[in-house]
Amino acid sequence: MTEPEPREELFSALGVTISPDLLIQALTHRSFSHEHPGTSNYERLEFLGDAVLELVSTETLFTLHPDMTEGQLAKMRAKAVSEEALSAIARDKLHVGPFILLGHGEAESGGAEKSSILCDIVESLIGATFLEHGIEGARKVVHRLIDDTLAEVATEGPALDWKTSLTVKAHELGLDEPRYRMSVSGPEYAQEFTAKATIGPKDDIIGKGTGTSKRKAQLAAAEMAWHELDRYAPALKAARKNGSSKHRRSGSAGN
């Protein structure tokens, strides 16, 4: 199999160059290394890059938002470095999909466009940058890639934490605490989690989501459920108001 050569646009988007061997490792999915014994994959670089990304995003948010609480900063960071945000960077800024080395099965199933893999690739490239250029070089790459995302999440409101926002919305409407029913499918190395957000004594399903982890699936389900409750909020509030009025009138008549 001929390995694709990364284009200069990738280095331009990163703002740095990476040596060929390290770059190939950063772009190699484990499905490829399983088919080519002895080939290193990106998982160790991803682990390293994840830590560097968290450090740089944390110090950036800490500096830019001196009046925000720890909880607010944590939610903003989680959103900015989420699978959704990082996979968008991989697609729209790095255009890295064609360069990812995948096994035959993974390639045929569209692995180069899977958000989970694209997210991993961004972190592995940051890890590779750290090894080759040190923390200052990696810091510049992280800023280049996510500063606009960090600015955007500061304005997102409930989207920062859909699970918390859903709970707050439910309480505002006088509803029970949302619960999540989980299921999992797929092989162990590529599991897909499905979450159903339910509410009320009959566990009515108000949202459904999938993801590569339990938390990601629950966040996706919570987002759908939040919008569902928001859509019915006026009717639910009116029903509560009418119920309260009838209760007060009944009490007055009894007196």
MIPAVEX-466885 format. One line per 2 residues: number of its first residue (from 0); their letters; for each residue x, y, z of N, C-alpha, C, CB. Coordinates in pm, whole numbers. Glycine has a CB too. Layout:
N
NUM	a	X:Y:Z:X:Y:Z:X:Y:Z:X:Y:Z; ... .
% end
This chain:
255
0	mt	84:-121:0:0:0:0:87:125:0:-95:1:123; 59:216:-89:136:340:-96:84:440:6:131:400:-237 .
2	ep	173:489:90:132:584:194:119:724:134:234:584:311; 8:791:160:-10:925:103:84:1025:167:-154:972:122 .
4	ep	139:1112:84:229:1216:134:147:1337:178:333:1256:27; 168:1385:301:94:1503:346:126:1623:258:128:1536:494 .
6	re	29:1707:236:47:1824:154:102:1939:235:-84:1864:89; 157:2034:165:211:2151:232:101:2231:303:283:2240:132 .
8	el	-24:2218:253:-134:2289:319:-151:2245:465:-264:2265:242; -123:2119:494:-135:2071:632:-34:2142:722:-115:1918:639 .
10	fs	90:2152:676:192:2222:755:159:2370:766:331:2203:694; 104:2425:660:67:2566:663:-44:2590:765:23:2614:524 .
12	al	-140:2498:770:-250:2512:865:-201:2497:1009:-358:2408:836; -106:2407:1031:-51:2388:1165:42:2503:1204:25:2255:1172 .
14	gv	110:2558:1106:209:2662:1134:346:2608:1168:161:2748:1246; 363:2475:1157:492:2410:1182:507:2293:1085:503:2361:1331 .
16	ti	629:2244:1076:653:2120:1004:682:2010:1105:771:2135:902; 658:1886:1067:683:1770:1153:761:1671:1071:549:1707:1208 .
18	sp	860:1609:1130:945:1514:1058:862:1399:1003:1057:1460:1150; 903:1343:889:820:1241:821:777:1124:908:894:1189:705 .
20	dl	872:1063:982:837:945:1063:735:979:1171:963:886:1127; 754:1093:1237:663:1133:1344:526:1169:1287:721:1252:1423 .
22	li	526:1233:1172:401:1270:1108:321:1147:1066:427:1359:987; 389:1047:1009:321:924:970:259:856:1092:418:829:899 .
24	qa	334:852:1203:279:794:1325:155:870:1371:384:792:1436; 161:1003:1363:50:1086:1409:-75:1067:1323:90:1233:1408 .
26	lt	-59:1015:1203:-172:996:1112:-214:850:1098:-136:1051:976; -154:761:1177:-179:618:1163:-278:567:1266:-49:540:1174 .
28	hr	-394:523:1219:-498:465:1305:-460:321:1341:-638:469:1235; -509:275:1456:-471:141:1500:-519:31:1406:-525:117:1639 .
30	sf	-625:57:1330:-670:-44:1234:-563:-69:1127:-802:0:1167; -488:35:1091:-379:22:994:-262:-54:1056:-332:161:946 .
32	sh	-229:-22:1181:-117:-90:1247:-150:-237:1275:-81:-20:1378; -280:-270:1293:-318:-410:1310:-292:-489:1183:-465:-421:1351 .
34	eh	-312:-425:1068:-289:-491:940:-143:-489:897:-374:-427:833; -64:-401:962:78:-389:929:159:-398:1058:108:-254:854 .
36	pg	181:-520:1106:253:-540:1233:386:-465:1236:279:-689:1256; 412:-402:1350:535:-326:1365:518:-178:1337:640:-380:1276 .
38	ts	403:-140:1281:376:1:1253:318:67:1377:278:15:1132; 375:179:1417:324:252:1534:202:334:1495:433:345:1593 .
40	ny	103:336:1585:-15:419:1559:-11:545:1644:-144:339:1588; -116:627:1632:-114:760:1694:-158:765:1839:-202:850:1616 .
42	er	-192:654:1902:-259:659:2032:-173:722:2141:-298:520:2073; -44:694:2144:42:756:2245:56:907:2221:182:691:2246 .
44	le	66:945:2094:74:1088:2062:-57:1159:2097:106:1108:1912; -168:1091:2074:-299:1146:2109:-306:1172:2260:-413:1050:2065 .
46	fl	-259:1076:2338:-258:1089:2484:-177:1212:2526:-198:962:2550; -62:1230:2465:23:1344:2496:-42:1475:2450:161:1328:2431 .
48	gd	-93:1474:2328:-155:1595:2274:-277:1639:2351:-192:1574:2130; -353:1544:2403:-470:1576:2484:-430:1658:2606:-543:1448:2527 .
50	av	-321:1618:2670:-273:1690:2789:-225:1831:2754:-160:1612:2858; -152:1844:2644:-103:1974:2600:-221:2066:2564:-8:1959:2479 .
52	le	-316:2011:2493:-435:2088:2454:-510:2138:2577:-528:2003:2366; -526:2052:2676:-598:2093:2796:-522:2202:2871:-621:1971:2888 .
54	lv	-390:2189:2878:-309:2290:2947:-323:2427:2879:-162:2248:2950; -304:2430:2748:-305:2558:2676:-444:2620:2676:-255:2538:2532 .
56	st	-547:2539:2656:-683:2593:2657:-720:2644:2796:-783:2487:2611; -673:2575:2899:-702:2618:3036:-636:2752:3068:-656:2512:3136 .
58	et	-509:2764:3036:-440:2889:3067:-496:3005:2986:-290:2875:3042; -541:2976:2864:-601:3081:2780:-731:3131:2841:-625:3029:2636 .
60	lf	-819:3039:2878:-947:3077:2938:-926:3146:3072:-1035:2955:2956; -833:3098:3150:-803:3158:3281:-761:3304:3265:-692:3078:3353 .
62	tl	-681:3331:3163:-631:3467:3139:-739:3559:3081:-511:3462:3045; -818:3505:2988:-917:3588:2918:-1040:3619:3001:-959:3519:2791 .
64	hp	-1072:3534:3099:-1197:3550:3174:-1171:3550:3324:-1296:3437:3139; -1110:3657:3375:-1072:3661:3517:-1191:3661:3613:-990:3784:3543 .
66	dm	-1311:3695:3565:-1427:3702:3653:-1512:3575:3654:-1513:3818:3614; -1476:3477:3572:-1556:3355:3564:-1515:3256:3673:-1542:3291:3426 .
68	te	-1613:3175:3717:-1587:3074:3818:-1517:2953:3757:-1717:3031:3887; -1467:2867:3844:-1404:2743:3798:-1502:2659:3717:-1351:2661:3919 .
70	gq	-1627:2652:3763:-1727:2574:3692:-1754:2628:3553:-1854:2571:3769; -1763:2760:3540:-1786:2820:3408:-1669:2795:3315:-1811:2970:3422 .
72	la	-1548:2810:3366:-1429:2786:3284:-1420:2641:3239:-1303:2825:3360; -1454:2548:3330:-1447:2405:3297:-1546:2370:3186:-1476:2320:3421 .
74	km	-1666:2427:3191:-1765:2400:3087:-1720:2455:2952:-1901:2460:3126; -1662:2574:2954:-1613:2633:2829:-1500:2549:2770:-1565:2777:2852 .
76	ra	-1409:2505:2855:-1298:2422:2806:-1350:2291:2749:-1197:2395:2918; -1442:2227:2820:-1495:2099:2773:-1559:2112:2635:-1598:2044:2873 .
78	ka	-1630:2220:2614:-1694:2243:2484:-1590:2270:2376:-1793:2361:2493; -1489:2348:2408:-1389:2388:2308:-1301:2272:2263:-1301:2499:2364 .
80	vs	-1280:2174:2350:-1193:2061:2315:-1274:1932:2297:-1085:2040:2423; -1404:1946:2275:-1491:1830:2256:-1465:1765:2122:-1638:1871:2268 .
82	ee	-1517:1644:2106:-1506:1573:1979:-1566:1655:1865:-1574:1437:1988; -1679:1715:1893:-1746:1796:1791:-1658:1912:1744:-1879:1851:1845 .
84	al	-1597:1983:1840:-1516:2100:1806:-1387:2059:1736:-1484:2180:1931; -1320:1957:1787:-1191:1917:1730:-1208:1852:1592:-1118:1820:1824 .
86	sa	-1314:1774:1573:-1336:1713:1442:-1366:1820:1338:-1450:1610:1449; -1434:1927:1380:-1460:2038:1287:-1328:2105:1246:-1555:2143:1351 .
88	ia	-1236:2118:1341:-1104:2174:1310:-1030:2085:1211:-1021:2191:1439; -1039:1954:1233:-972:1860:1142:-1027:1871:1000:-989:1717:1192 .
90	rd	-1160:1889:990:-1222:1897:858:-1199:2033:792:-1371:1870:869; -1224:2139:867:-1233:2272:807:-1100:2347:803:-1332:2353:882 .
92	kl	-1012:2319:898:-884:2390:901:-768:2305:848:-852:2436:1042; -765:2179:890:-651:2094:853:-677:2012:727:-618:2001:968 .
94	hv	-804:1985:695:-839:1904:578:-755:1775:576:-818:1985:447; -753:1709:692:-657:1601:714:-710:1464:673:-618:1598:858 .
96	gp	-840:1453:647:-899:1323:618:-825:1237:517:-1035:1343:571; -787:1291:402:-721:1209:299:-586:1152:341:-704:1290:174 .
98	fi	-526:1206:446:-392:1163:485:-391:1059:597:-312:1282:528; -509:1028:652:-515:933:764:-494:791:712:-650:944:840 .
100	ll	-405:717:775:-378:578:737:-473:487:814:-229:540:766; -559:417:740:-662:333:799:-651:191:745:-801:390:772 .
102	gh	-697:94:825:-711:-43:775:-821:-49:671:-740:-140:889; -825:-159:596:-921:-168:486:-1064:-155:535:-905:-301:412 .
104	ge	-1099:-227:641:-1236:-223:691:-1276:-85:739:-1252:-322:804; -1186:-19:812:-1214:114:864:-1225:214:750:-1104:158:962 .
106	ae	-1140:201:651:-1146:292:536:-1277:276:459:-1026:268:441; -1319:151:440:-1442:125:366:-1565:174:440:-1455:-23:337 .
108	sg	-1557:181:573:-1672:228:652:-1670:380:673:-1675:159:787; -1581:449:601:-1577:596:608:-1501:650:727:-1716:649:612 .
110	ga	-1401:577:772:-1326:617:890:-1262:754:881:-1221:517:918; -1224:795:761:-1158:925:743:-1251:1042:770:-1104:935:602 .
112	ek	-1382:1015:779:-1478:1121:808:-1543:1104:945:-1585:1125:701; -1502:1003:1020:-1559:982:1153:-1508:1088:1250:-1525:840:1205 .
114	ss	-1600:1150:1321:-1560:1257:1413:-1465:1208:1521:-1683:1318:1478; -1485:1085:1570:-1398:1033:1676:-1254:1021:1628:-1449:897:1724 .
116	il	-1234:975:1505:-1098:960:1451:-1038:1097:1420:-1099:873:1325; -1115:1187:1362:-1064:1320:1330:-1024:1395:1457:-1170:1400:1253 .
118	cd	-1103:1381:1562:-1069:1441:1690:-935:1388:1741:-1180:1415:1794; -919:1256:1735:-793:1194:1779:-675:1246:1700:-801:1042:1765 .
120	iv	-694:1266:1570:-585:1310:1484:-538:1450:1523:-629:1309:1337; -631:1539:1554:-591:1673:1598:-503:1664:1723:-717:1761:1626 .
122	es	-544:1582:1818:-466:1567:1941:-331:1502:1915:-544:1485:2044; -327:1403:1825:-199:1338:1796:-103:1433:1725:-222:1212:1711 .
124	li	-154:1520:1639:-68:1619:1573:-14:1720:1673:-145:1691:1462; -95:1756:1771:-47:1846:1877:61:1775:1959:-165:1890:1969 .
126	ga	40:1647:1988:141:1571:2060:271:1561:1983:90:1432:2089; 263:1537:1853:382:1530:1769:454:1665:1766:346:1486:1627 .
128	tf	378:1772:1759:437:1906:1760:511:1931:1891:329:2013:1741; 451:1888:2001:517:1905:2131:650:1830:2135:426:1855:2245 .
130	le	654:1708:2085:779:1631:2086:887:1696:2002:754:1490:2035; 847:1754:1891:945:1809:1797:982:1954:1826:893:1798:1657 .
132	hg	887:2033:1878:910:2177:1893:897:2226:2037:814:2253:1807; 867:2135:2131:856:2176:2271:724:2244:2301:970:2268:2307 .
134	ie	708:2285:2426:581:2341:2470:549:2473:2400:582:2362:2619; 650:2555:2372:622:2684:2307:572:2663:2163:747:2773:2307 .
136	ga	635:2571:2093:588:2541:1958:448:2483:1959:684:2445:1889; 422:2393:2054:289:2333:2064:185:2437:2104:289:2218:2165 .
138	rk	224:2528:2192:131:2633:2236:86:2719:2116:197:2722:2345; 180:2752:2028:146:2831:1910:49:2757:1819:272:2868:1832 .
140	vv	70:2627:1804:-20:2547:1720:-160:2541:1781:36:2405:1701; -168:2519:1911:-298:2513:1978:-372:2646:1962:-281:2479:2127 .
142	hr	-302:2756:1985:-366:2888:1968:-415:2906:1824:-267:3001:2005; -335:2863:1731:-370:2877:1589:-498:2800:1557:-255:2829:1499 .
144	li	-514:2685:1622:-626:2597:1590:-753:2628:1666:-588:2456:1616; -742:2667:1795:-864:2672:1876:-899:2808:1936:-854:2576:1985 .
146	dd	-819:2911:1913:-852:3040:1975:-990:3092:1933:-746:3143:1939; -1026:3074:1806:-1158:3122:1764:-1270:3038:1827:-1170:3120:1612 .
148	tl	-1242:2909:1850:-1341:2824:1917:-1357:2867:2062:-1299:2677:1910; -1247:2899:2129:-1253:2946:2267:-1334:3074:2277:-1112:2967:2324 .
150	ae	-1319:3162:2180:-1397:3286:2179:-1545:3258:2157:-1345:3382:2072; -1573:3162:2071:-1712:3130:2037:-1787:3069:2155:-1717:3036:1919 .
152	va	-1722:2977:2228:-1793:2908:2336:-1829:3002:2450:-1709:2794:2389; -1761:3116:2459:-1792:3212:2566:-1931:3271:2550:-1688:3324:2569 .
154	te	-1992:3252:2433:-2123:3312:2406:-2234:3208:2392:-2117:3396:2280; -2207:3083:2424:-2299:2975:2386:-2411:2944:2484:-2223:2854:2364 .
156	gp	-2407:2989:2606:-2518:2966:2699:-2540:2818:2728:-2644:3026:2645; -2664:2765:2710:-2694:2628:2749:-2613:2523:2674:-2837:2601:2728 .
158	al	-2560:2557:2557:-2484:2459:2479:-2353:2420:2546:-2457:2514:2342; -2308:2496:2644:-2184:2462:2712:-2195:2331:2788:-2143:2573:2807 .
160	dw	-2311:2303:2843:-2329:2180:2919:-2476:2140:2908:-2287:2198:3069; -2507:2059:2808:-2647:2025:2781:-2710:1947:2894:-2657:1945:2653 .
162	kt	-2634:1861:2963:-2694:1782:3071:-2740:1872:3185:-2594:1677:3123; -2654:1964:3226:-2691:2057:3332:-2806:2147:3287:-2571:2143:3374 .
164	sl	-2798:2196:3164:-2903:2284:3112:-3037:2212:3104:-2864:2337:2975; -3035:2083:3069:-3159:2006:3063:-3220:1991:3202:-3133:1867:3002 .
166	tv	-3137:1962:3301:-3187:1949:3439:-3250:2080:3486:-3073:1908:3534; -3182:2190:3459:-3234:2322:3499:-3367:2349:3429:-3133:2434:3465 .
168	ka	-3373:2318:3299:-3497:2339:3222:-3612:2256:3279:-3474:2304:3073; -3584:2130:3310:-3687:2043:3366:-3739:2096:3499:-3632:1901:3385 .
170	he	-3649:2143:3585:-3690:2197:3715:-3772:2325:3697:-3567:2224:3803; -3734:2407:3602:-3809:2530:3575:-3953:2500:3535:-3741:2612:3465 .
172	lg	-3972:2387:3468:-4105:2349:3419:-4179:2259:3517:-4093:2280:3285; -4122:2236:3635:-4186:2154:3735:-4184:2005:3704:-4327:2197:3752 .
174	ld	-4086:1962:3626:-4076:1822:3585:-3973:1749:3669:-4040:1811:3437; -3977:1616:3660:-3882:1533:3735:-3741:1546:3679:-3926:1386:3733 .
176	ep	-3646:1495:3754:-3507:1491:3710:-3494:1401:3587:-3414:1440:3825; -3430:1448:3480:-3410:1362:3363:-3322:1242:3397:-3346:1442:3248 .
178	ry	-3350:1131:3332:-3267:1011:3348:-3221:964:3211:-3345:898:3422; -3120:876:3208:-3062:830:3082:-3059:678:3077:-2920:887:3063 .
180	rm	-3113:622:2971:-3106:478:2946:-2999:453:2841:-3245:420:2901; -2905:364:2873:-2789:344:2788:-2790:207:2721:-2662:360:2869 .
182	sv	-2734:202:2599:-2706:76:2531:-2576:94:2453:-2824:35:2436; -2513:-17:2418:-2386:-10:2347:-2384:-116:2238:-2265:-29:2443 .
184	sg	-2323:-83:2126:-2314:-176:2013:-2177:-166:1949:-2425:-148:1909; -2147:-259:1861:-2020:-256:1789:-1912:-334:1860:-1975:-115:1770 .
186	pe	-1801:-361:1790:-1688:-433:1850:-1621:-351:1960:-1585:-471:1742; -1545:-418:2043:-1483:-352:2158:-1394:-235:2118:-1403:-451:2238 .
188	ya	-1328:-246:2005:-1235:-140:1964:-1306:-22:1896:-1130:-197:1871; -1435:-38:1867:-1509:71:1801:-1654:73:1850:-1505:54:1646 .
190	qe	-1669:80:1982:-1803:77:2040:-1879:207:2013:-1795:51:2190; -2010:194:1996:-2098:311:1982:-2202:306:2093:-2165:315:1841 .
192	ft	-2208:413:2169:-2301:421:2280:-2426:497:2236:-2236:489:2403; -2541:452:2283:-2667:519:2256:-2732:555:2389:-2761:430:2171 .
194	ak	-2773:680:2401:-2840:727:2523:-2979:776:2489:-2758:840:2591; -3074:743:2574:-3210:796:2562:-3241:876:2688:-3315:680:2541 .
196	at	-3268:1004:2670:-3304:1090:2783:-3452:1072:2811:-3270:1240:2754; -3485:1037:2936:-3624:1013:2972:-3664:1103:3088:-3646:865:3007 .
198	ig	-3794:1118:3103:-3844:1204:3210:-3982:1156:3253:-3849:1353:3164; -4014:1178:3380:-4147:1145:3430:-4158:1002:3479:-4249:1168:3323 .
200	pk	-4268:969:3546:-4288:835:3604:-4294:725:3500:-4414:832:3685; -4332:760:3376:-4338:660:3269:-4212:656:3183:-4458:686:3181 .
202	dd	-4110:732:3224:-3984:738:3149:-4007:770:3001:-3908:605:3162; -4084:878:2977:-4107:922:2840:-3975:965:2776:-4210:1037:2836 .
204	ii	-3948:916:2656:-3823:949:2586:-3838:1086:2521:-3789:841:2478; -3750:1178:2558:-3756:1314:2503:-3631:1349:2423:-3776:1415:2616 .
206	gk	-3533:1259:2420:-3413:1285:2343:-3331:1159:2325:-3328:1392:2411; -3260:1150:2214:-3177:1034:2186:-3047:1081:2123:-3250:934:2093 .
208	gt	-2936:1018:2160:-2807:1056:2103:-2711:940:2101:-2748:1171:2181; -2613:947:2012:-2509:844:2004:-2372:910:2016:-2520:765:1871 .
210	gt	-2273:830:2052:-2137:883:2065:-2040:771:2091:-2130:987:2175; -1912:805:2090:-1807:706:2113:-1779:683:2260:-1681:749:2043 .
212	sk	-1852:752:2347:-1842:729:2491:-1980:752:2552:-1735:823:2557; -1997:703:2674:-2124:720:2744:-2157:869:2760:-2120:652:2882 .
214	rk	-2057:948:2799:-2081:1090:2821:-2122:1161:2691:-1957:1155:2879; -2053:1130:2582:-2084:1197:2455:-2226:1163:2410:-1983:1157:2347 .
216	aq	-2266:1038:2429:-2401:999:2391:-2504:1071:2478:-2419:847:2404; -2477:1081:2608:-2570:1149:2697:-2580:1297:2666:-2528:1128:2842 .
218	la	-2469:1360:2630:-2473:1502:2594:-2556:1524:2468:-2331:1555:2572; -2542:1434:2371:-2620:1446:2248:-2769:1427:2277:-2573:1342:2143 .
220	aa	-2801:1330:2363:-2941:1308:2400:-2997:1427:2477:-2955:1180:2484; -2914:1483:2567:-2957:1598:2647:-2983:1720:2559:-2852:1632:2752 .
222	em	-2901:1738:2456:-2923:1851:2365:-3058:1840:2295:-2809:1859:2261; -3088:1721:2242:-3217:1701:2177:-3331:1721:2275:-3224:1562:2114 .
224	aw	-3315:1667:2398:-3420:1677:2498:-3443:1821:2541:-3386:1591:2620; -3335:1899:2554:-3348:2040:2594:-3433:2116:2491:-3208:2106:2607 .
226	he	-3404:2094:2364:-3481:2163:2259:-3626:2116:2259:-3417:2138:2121; -3648:1988:2289:-3784:1936:2295:-3863:2003:2407:-3783:1784:2314 .
228	ld	-3801:2013:2527:-3869:2079:2638:-3888:2228:2611:-3789:2060:2768; -3789:2289:2549:-3800:2432:2519:-3916:2458:2423:-3668:2484:2459 .
230	ry	-3937:2365:2331:-4046:2379:2235:-4182:2376:2304:-4038:2269:2129; -4194:2291:2407:-4322:2277:2476:-4331:2361:2603:-4344:2132:2511 .
232	ap	-4227:2439:2631:-4224:2517:2755:-4345:2609:2773:-4098:2599:2759; -4387:2687:2670:-4502:2775:2690:-4628:2700:2732:-4530:2852:2564 .
234	al	-4654:2586:2668:-4774:2508:2702:-4764:2450:2842:-4796:2396:2600; -4645:2402:2879:-4627:2345:3012:-4641:2451:3121:-4490:2277:3023 .
236	ka	-4587:2569:3094:-4598:2677:3192:-4743:2723:3206:-4509:2796:3153; -4814:2728:3095:-4955:2767:3099:-5037:2665:3176:-5010:2783:2957 .
238	ar	-5007:2536:3155:-5078:2431:3227:-5053:2441:3377:-5037:2294:3176; -4929:2469:3414:-4897:2483:3557:-4970:2604:3616:-4744:2498:3577 .
240	kn	-4974:2713:3540:-5040:2835:3588:-5190:2812:3606:-5017:2952:3490; -5252:2744:3510:-5395:2715:3520:-5423:2622:3637:-5446:2652:3390 .
242	gs	-5334:2526:3658:-5352:2435:3770:-5343:2507:3903:-5249:2326:3765; -5249:2601:3912:-5234:2678:4036:-5355:2766:4060:-5107:2764:4031 .
244	sk	-5411:2825:3953:-5528:2912:3966:-5649:2833:4014:-5560:2980:3831; -5670:2714:3958:-5782:2630:3999:-5769:2590:4145:-5790:2506:3909 .
246	hr	-5646:2562:4187:-5622:2522:4325:-5656:2637:4421:-5475:2479:4345; -5617:2759:4382:-5646:2875:4468:-5796:2901:4474:-5573:3000:4416 .
248	rs	-5868:2888:4358:-6011:2910:4359:-6084:2806:4443:-6063:2909:4217; -6036:2682:4434:-6096:2575:4514:-6079:2601:4662:-6036:2440:4477 .
250	gs	-5960:2652:4698:-5934:2682:4837:-6023:2795:4887:-5788:2718:4856; -6045:2895:4801:-6129:3009:4839:-6273:2964:4858:-6121:3121:4733 .
252	ag	-6322:2876:4771:-6460:2829:4781:-6482:2750:4908:-6497:2744:4660; -6377:2677:4948:-6390:2598:5071:-6400:2684:5192:-6274:2504:5086 .
254	n	-6341:2803:5186:-6347:2894:5300:-6482:2965:5306:-6234:2997:5292 .
% end
